[in-house]
């Protein structure tokens, strides 16, 4: 379960939990999964905005 540790961290400091998807049509652990590296830039921009980094 991905939220076990995170829920504990949230009791110690303000926290936010997000997931970044790839839009893939096949499951992550499939032999046919093809990671779209363009999502990395979108994720970077999202987390930069979230952290208020200019």
C-alpha positions in Angstrom: 0.0 0.0 0.0 1.6 3.3 -1.1 0.1 5.4 1.6 1.2 3.6 4.7 4.4 5.7 5.4 3.0 8.9 3.9 0.0 9.0 6.3 2.6 8.9 9.1 4.6 11.7 7.6 1.4 13.8 7.4 1.0 13.6 11.2 4.4 15.3 11.6 4.3 18.1 8.9 1.9 19.5 6.3 1.8 17.1 3.4 0.3 16.5 0.0 0.2 13.2 -1.9 -0.1 13.1 -5.7 0.4 10.5 -8.4 1.9 11.2 -11.8 0.4 9.0 -14.6 1.9 8.3 -18.0 -1.4 7.8 -19.9 -0.2 4.4 -21.0 -2.9 2.0 -22.3 -1.1 -1.1 -20.8 -0.4 -1.9 -17.2 2.9 -0.7 -15.7 4.3 -4.2 -15.2 3.4 -5.4 -18.7 6.1 -6.5 -21.2 4.4 -4.0 -23.6 4.7 -1.0 -21.4 6.5 1.9 -23.2 7.5 4.7 -20.9 6.9 8.2 -22.4 9.8 10.2 -21.2 8.0 13.5 -22.0 6.0 13.0 -18.9 9.1 13.7 -16.8 9.2 17.3 -17.9 5.5 17.7 -17.1 6.1 16.1 -13.7 9.0 18.4 -13.0 6.9 21.5 -13.9 4.0 20.2 -11.7 6.2 19.6 -8.7 8.1 22.8 -9.2 4.7 24.7 -9.1 3.6 22.7 -6.1 6.7 23.6 -4.2 6.5 27.2 -5.2 10.1 27.1 -6.6 10.8 30.0 -9.1 
